[in-house]
């Protein structure tokens, strides 16, 4: 049989082995917990990164849509301005035509008035010359010449 020292040593060795197994189990549990925490942290970081990417994509999409809307509004304003300018140009051309026709009519009336005035002046000059001639003849007849 074993001596009492051997059995104490064996018991002590068994206790140490059991204690070491307990420590190993505790360390294993701690390591598994740390790995689980690490895995959870990684998964949370991935989830956060995915959330950030989705938010950035949404922001990019919103900014793109806003830029497209601004571009559309700009084009619409340009087209409206061009249409307004085209309308204004057409109205100004029509006004020019009307004013030109009125000016030409006024020039024609003025020429006609000048012609009438000249004709009236010639007629009056003729009448005055006739009157002068008649008065001269009367005066000559009266004075005997």
Secondary structure, 3 states (H helix, E strand, C coil): CCCHHHHHHHHHHHHHHHHHHHHHHHHHHHHHHHHHHHHHHHHHHHHHHHHHHHHHHHHHHHHHHHHHHHHHHHHHHHHHHHHHHHHHHHHHHHHHHHHHHHHHHHHHHHHHHHHHHHHHHHHHHHHHHHHHHHHHHHHHHHHCC
